[in-house]
Amino acid sequence: MIYLDNSATTKPDPSVLDTFNKVSMKFFGNPSSLHSLGAESERFFKKVRQQVAELLTCQEKEVVFTSGGTESNNLAIKGVANYYKKRGNHIITSEVEHPSVYEACKQLENSGFNVTYLPVNNKGIIELNELEQAITKETILVSIMHVNNEIGSIQPIEEIAKILKKHKSILFHTDAVQSFSKLKIPLKDVDLLSISGHKINGLKGTGFLYVKSGVQIDPLFSGGEQEFNLRSGTENLAGAASLARAMRLALNKLTRANQIDDLKQILIESLQNIEDVKITTPKESAPHIIHLSVPGIKPETMIHALAQRDIYVSTQSACSSKSADISRVLLACGYETEMAKSGIRVSLSYETTKEEIKVFIDVLQEEIEKIQEMLR
């Protein structure tokens, strides 16, 4: 098997699974229970939160455990919107955000909020001057992702933060789901930041939202007082412990990000030699994502053909690949419809090898020729 869909999800590290199993068995008591088993779980949970905070170099109270990136993004955006709605009702985001951000903003529009969706250039990056021009007295939140999950564009988070520092009343959220372990996380530049465990060889259903000290948000769930009154529900202690383990492993790999980028360059050079393949990932982008289009061939046709050869890639993001034929991201970058509806995403990991890249290229070329012959 050659797995090249790591932006959709990653294979759990065995030690992460081991951590989850051990903690599940040893600390099964509810951390909110008053008896000794509950107290023991609560003490361990505090240690896990401390470990995550140390890895991020932030305060423990700034770590809010969630079920993953989608919940973290929704909690950040809707939480800020609802808490600060008396201050203003304007939100700024971009046209290329992950569905969990884009659709959350669409939902807030139905509730009376005004949302500006910033356009992007052909590299998938916003223009800073357009951000400045979009800011009004009613603006309360800017949510711009760090790395685009489809084409790998890297947004200028530091420059965005400099602009927003001129406006003390505006909070800045970034979706860092695709950048953790591949790029340095811009924690100091933002007020809220989302992370997902299953993108970093952790487990599905794990993640957290960084909430800078002093930032107030309304919870999404009603119930108990867990997670500083921001996320009701019995704490997923084993999940949080497994996430801490996955984060530590991922950050240890960060110094090797250039290895993935080297593979990416090999892949790009090989793709350029295949007729009819158009590379849509910008030159300066995240090291693990390569997006391409083969105009005239439906992406699902190519994906199924490759899967029959035990090679796995994807189209768009996993959250939107089954609901739309045309890539909203590619359209926003200015690509024609034919390109936007034939996109394929290849996403690498630290385990991907040169040999796998070579096999993928050979098989891709073979399958393109087969499909084109069938379409003639």
Secondary structure, DSSP 8 states (H G I E B T S, - for coil): -EE-BTTT-----HHHHHHHHHHHHHS-S-TT-SSHHHHHHHHHHHHHHHHHHHHHTS-GGGEEEESSHHHHHHHHHHHHHHHSTTT--EEEEETT--HHHHHHHHHHHHTT-EEEEE-B-TTS-B-HHHHHHH--TTEEEEE--SB-TTT-BB--HHHHHHHHTT-TT-EEEEE-TTTBTTB---GGG-SEEEEEGGGTT--TT-EEEEE-TT-----SS-SS-HHHHTS-S---HHHHHHHHHHHHHHHHHGGGHHHHHHHHHHHHHHHTTSTT-EE-S-SSB-TTEEEEE-TTS-HHHHHHHHHHTTEE-BSS-TTTTTT-SS-HHHHHTT--HHHHTSEEEEE--TT--HHHHHHHHHHHHHHHHHHHHHH-
